């Protein structure tokens, strides 16, 4: 911590966001973190509003990935059902905002979308964790829930499946969902095009920073302790059931938020968001990026989705799936911890030359 | 008379659901219960069996031989996968899920690239059983349910009455001790995985004449297989048939009442309630009851 005296203000600003539970607490990390945000912020300026609008979805997916990395990486709950909350929030937003076609409706849609997804996650979490369901079974149940929603939404093509003016539309999906906006009546602020991109970026950065603070708080320590040894944590007087329940619910809320951002991006949602391939994607991002690293998951989500949608066509899933297998076998914790170790070893070599070996420890936590 | 038809409808529907649940589950249950590997690519093992059967049938083999080919191909496929990937994942439960999920994605997409979105289907053999104005496929109800029962009995005999079964279970119980007693544990894992793959292949082969051949075929089996494994609980050889009876009854009842889709919905609802009430499944509950009775005596 030799740099602390030089930049004590900076250290104080970033201190809530770093601790033993996060990868990347060094100056180099924060410098590249800031650089990354600046580059992402400049993207619409450099490439225009259209590119920004179409790229906005990668940030939305990154948020969905983060919602899983948070519960899986830090609390050990592998949920295959993050897309369930994502889709539920998307559909709820659609139903509310199509029926109340003013700014009030859209704002209400945002709130109810996230709320319904959160409540659903809380209900499912209550049911699972207070029912004493253990780790693997949690994964299976969440996957089954997503697949049941897939089947259910798929058969809503008939005209009887309409809520007010909003038609669920079966596999054809729900069309005509309005853009994201906040306001009341006819006065409001609309976030379309490049503005949607900036809102998504803002939400993502705020979420990553907020979660970094959370996982390094007392609650975060308890989460990690639960992940490492649940019985022992319980012996120390922590309510691990509640910790898992709360973590799962927060993850569901964040997935719901990303669902609302998704449906306002494409103005459309269909049951394929619940399908098994869609359910796999957050798990793939978190696994490849590094589930214990929020930033790693963000990077993996953006890169993998970009590769998949832009470059490789029908071979995309084959390549992504193979990549997943290789990464788990070679680097079980994902790429981010590997990068950290690499940086740490560089630092160590450099410090050896400079004669200050202690600095490497800080990076390697 | 109508009541009799209703009863027959329910009976055939029950046999159909029971066969589907048990056959979808056995391979998964063996690999999960015996080896602690959660094979999310189980549906794609069934896919391999079904495609191999259909393709060999269209290449000119008679159906029974085509089915044998389906089982053989799936078994070899399973053995190759165990040697290359799965054997690195023993004891890593969650990793095993993620990796097999990757395998599943790759296989679904490869199937789509190589064979397109469907294959021409084999006709269902044996025709139907008619009663009054109704009829039900003999193959799907009576035949498949019989095969399911035979498969369960055969597994029970193999795992409880043969030397191989004893060694395999010893390996699962305590690998170190088994090895020190001279059991080739590596081979036990491989053989158990091969049996699981063969059962998945058998399921694929049996359903090849009765299902649409599409790359997503495995997903339909996967959900019911998982539900049955979870409801069945830790003792898979007993749990699978019990779960099959319970879930098959519910599925048949509601499918008769409100159609196939509602049958599936109620099956899943039952599963969720069952898990809430019995976190260790039916056999977990039985074990607890037995312990309680044992104490009171």
Interface residues (C-beta under 8 A of the other chain):
Chain A: X78 X127 X131 X132 X133 X134 X135 X136 X137 X139 X140 X141 X143 X144 X147 X148 X151 X152 X155 X276 X277 X280 X283 X284 X287 X314 X315 X316 X317 X318 X320 X321 X322 X324 X325 X328 X329 X332
Chain B: X38 X85 X88 X92 X93 X94 X95 X97 X98 X99 X101 X102 X103 X104 X105 X106 X108 X109 X110 X112 X113 X219 X222 X223 X226 X227 X229 X230 X261 X264 X265 X268 X271 X272 X275 X276 X279
